[in-house]
Amino acid sequence: MAANNPLPNLESIAMESVLDLNLDSTPITTWLAQQRTTATLDPAALRRSLIARMIWQVSYQRSPGLIANVAYLLGWRTWGAQPRTTLAADICLLRRALAAAGHHLAYSIDPANRGLYIRGRPALDPQLERGIRGAFAEVDPAQTAILARQTPAERFAEAAAMIEFVQQAGALRLRQRQPHLSEEQALYLVRQRKIA
């Protein structure tokens, strides 16, 4: 009966494969570049870790999309001769590994949201939440009230004045480093972002 099972022995795969299940909102390409630089994951573990990260970042992933996206990032060879069978084995292994890490990999049959997702995943990743909190902390209610009373033309004029101030300050700093430049040349270089 074991000879008819198309899936490989998951126990032996689990013992030989170390996965990166530190899931967060780091962009997939950035994470992949980091993994290729450190080269700590074997090709199968890289594929499985990539699948987990894709499901974490975008819920309701389905088999054709996962296979195509992983092939796009890692190449078709990563799947072997039978991509669907390889993916099925990977999902079984990921279910166990994610459960050990405290996550539950599930499949939704809801017609509006059909596919794999990680149950209990926070609506916002902690990295994003910290960034949003920091941005809100910088909002000044008094300044917001002033902006609300201004017309669009007044807000535009204020923004243009701020841009002009920043450009003038940049030209002044550039002229301090390169005294041979005229004020007009320095301002042109700052506006063109050709400052050295």
C-alpha positions, 0 to 999 in steps of 0.5 A: 500500500505504501508503494501506491502512495504518490507522496514521499515519506513526510517523516524523513523529509521533516527530519532533513529539512530546516524551514524559515518560518519567521513570517512577517511582512518583509517583501518576498523578493527581499526575503529571497535575496537574504536567503540566497545570500546566507544560503542556509536553506536547501532548495526544497526548504527554500521552496517550502519556506517561500510557500509559507511566506506567500500564504502568510502575506496573501491569504487564500492562495490556491495550488495553480497560483502557488505553483506558478509564483514559486516557479517564477521566483525559483524556476520550474526545476524546483517542482520536479516532474510532478508539481502538484504532487510536490506541492501536496507534500509541501503543504502536508509538511508545512501544516506540521511545521507551522503547527509546531510554530504555533500557526494553523494552515487551513483551506477555506472553501468559502466561494468568495475566499477559496484557498490556503490561509493561516488561521489567526494571522494578525490583520496587520503584521507587527512591522506594519503596525509599528510603522502606522503607530509611528506615523500617527504619533507624528500627526499634529492636531493643531496643524491638521485643523489649520490645513482643514481651514485652508483652500486647496490653492492655499495648501498648494502655495504652502507646499510650493513654498516648503519645496522652494525652501528645501531647494534653497537650503540644498543649494546653499549647502552645495555652494559651501562644498563647491564655491565655484558654482553660482547660485543659479547653477547650484539651484539647478543641480539641486532641482535636478538631483545632480548633487554630489 
